[in-house]
Structure formats: structure tokens, C-alpha cells
């Protein structure tokens, strides 16, 4: 079983500010991922953000996303959670996820 973590306090705060039923759905799938199972929600590989970065997708109006990586520390690490407000790629959200991944990698290198 993989461990679970938020990459930062800000990432945890974003997740916890999402509606409860969305947290529950993402939480169930993140737990499945910890146990090596396939999530129920659709996923999208975000290689443009970084290698191994995956997005859980809850479509609707509004739509929600939870971006995570499982490649490091044998842990499911949530990088960013957000309400999707655009039809295309949410560039600001991708920048946030990318920066948090860079910060995580820098921290791993320094330890």
C-alpha cells in the first residue's frame, strides 16, 4: 500500500475547500490508487506538467479536478485540487501543479 500526502498546506486547504461530496469521490479514488486499484473517475495523464502526473476528473457544472503523482516516496501525493472554470486547459491550474511538483523534486534532492 502506498502512503498518502498533500504536497503542501495550500494543497490540503484547496482540497478541503471543495464540496464534501467531491472530496468523498476523490478520496475514494485516491484510496483505490493507494492500494494499486483503478480509480472509478476518469483520469488524464498530464505529461505537460511532469512525468507521472495524473488528474482525476469529475465533470459537470462546475467540474472539479484533483492532480496527483505516485512516482515518489511510494506515496500518492496530491499536488493541486481545483474547480475547473474553462472548457480548455486551465493554464493557471497547470502552472500551480507544475510549480508544486518542481518544489517537491527540489525538496527530495536536498534530503
PLY file of the C-alpha trace (Angstrom):
ply
format ascii 1.0
element vertex 111
property float x
property float y
property float z
element edge 110
property int vertex1
property int vertex2
end_header
0.00 0.00 0.00
1.24 3.49 -0.86
1.17 6.28 1.69
-0.86 9.44 1.15
0.16 13.10 1.45
-0.58 16.59 0.27
2.44 18.30 -1.26
1.81 21.40 0.89
-0.59 23.02 3.35
-2.00 25.03 0.43
-2.77 21.82 -1.50
-4.55 20.36 1.54
-6.54 23.58 2.06
-7.72 23.61 -1.59
-8.85 20.01 -1.32
-10.74 20.62 1.90
-12.48 23.69 0.44
-14.13 21.60 -2.29
-17.72 20.44 -1.68
-17.95 17.43 0.65
-19.38 15.06 -1.96
-16.49 15.91 -4.32
-13.94 15.32 -1.55
-15.62 11.94 -0.91
-15.44 10.90 -4.57
-11.82 11.98 -4.98
-10.98 10.46 -1.60
-12.40 7.05 -2.54
-10.40 7.03 -5.77
-7.20 8.24 -4.11
-7.62 5.38 -1.63
-8.04 2.90 -4.51
-4.85 4.26 -6.06
-3.03 3.73 -2.75
-3.96 0.05 -2.98
-2.93 -0.25 -6.64
-6.51 -0.32 -7.92
-8.01 1.59 -10.84
-9.94 4.76 -9.93
-13.65 4.92 -10.81
-13.43 8.50 -12.09
-11.84 9.25 -15.48
-8.16 10.15 -15.40
-5.90 12.17 -17.66
-2.10 11.89 -17.82
-0.54 15.35 -17.56
2.91 14.82 -19.04
2.99 18.55 -19.85
3.04 19.19 -16.08
5.55 16.49 -15.28
6.31 12.81 -15.73
3.87 10.63 -13.79
1.40 13.44 -13.05
-2.25 12.34 -13.26
-5.52 14.23 -13.00
-8.73 12.77 -11.56
-11.70 14.32 -13.37
-15.21 14.95 -12.06
-17.12 16.53 -14.92
-20.28 18.56 -14.51
-21.18 22.15 -13.93
-18.94 23.06 -12.27
-16.27 20.44 -12.95
-13.57 19.51 -10.44
-10.02 18.22 -10.77
-7.52 16.62 -8.40
-3.93 16.43 -9.68
-1.58 13.91 -8.10
1.65 11.99 -8.59
2.54 8.50 -7.31
6.09 8.31 -8.58
7.94 9.44 -5.45
8.39 8.17 -1.88
5.95 5.29 -2.52
3.23 7.87 -1.81
0.13 9.25 -3.53
0.92 12.99 -3.39
-1.85 15.48 -4.16
-0.34 18.49 -5.95
-3.44 20.58 -6.66
-7.24 20.44 -6.46
-9.45 22.98 -8.19
-12.79 23.85 -9.70
-12.45 23.83 -13.48
-13.84 27.01 -14.97
-12.70 26.81 -18.60
-13.54 24.41 -21.42
-9.92 24.11 -22.49
-6.80 23.54 -20.44
-6.83 25.56 -17.22
-3.35 27.02 -17.70
-3.18 28.70 -14.28
-4.05 25.42 -12.52
-1.44 23.56 -14.58
1.18 26.19 -13.62
0.35 25.70 -9.94
0.64 21.91 -10.24
3.89 22.21 -12.19
5.44 24.58 -9.63
4.44 22.33 -6.74
5.99 19.33 -8.48
9.21 21.32 -9.00
9.22 22.28 -5.31
8.67 18.63 -4.32
11.52 17.44 -6.54
13.84 20.12 -5.19
12.98 19.05 -1.64
13.62 15.38 -2.49
17.01 16.25 -4.00
18.04 18.25 -0.92
17.31 15.39 1.53
0 1
1 2
2 3
3 4
4 5
5 6
6 7
7 8
8 9
9 10
10 11
11 12
12 13
13 14
14 15
15 16
16 17
17 18
18 19
19 20
20 21
21 22
22 23
23 24
24 25
25 26
26 27
27 28
28 29
29 30
30 31
31 32
32 33
33 34
34 35
35 36
36 37
37 38
38 39
39 40
40 41
41 42
42 43
43 44
44 45
45 46
46 47
47 48
48 49
49 50
50 51
51 52
52 53
53 54
54 55
55 56
56 57
57 58
58 59
59 60
60 61
61 62
62 63
63 64
64 65
65 66
66 67
67 68
68 69
69 70
70 71
71 72
72 73
73 74
74 75
75 76
76 77
77 78
78 79
79 80
80 81
81 82
82 83
83 84
84 85
85 86
86 87
87 88
88 89
89 90
90 91
91 92
92 93
93 94
94 95
95 96
96 97
97 98
98 99
99 100
100 101
101 102
102 103
103 104
104 105
105 106
106 107
107 108
108 109
109 110
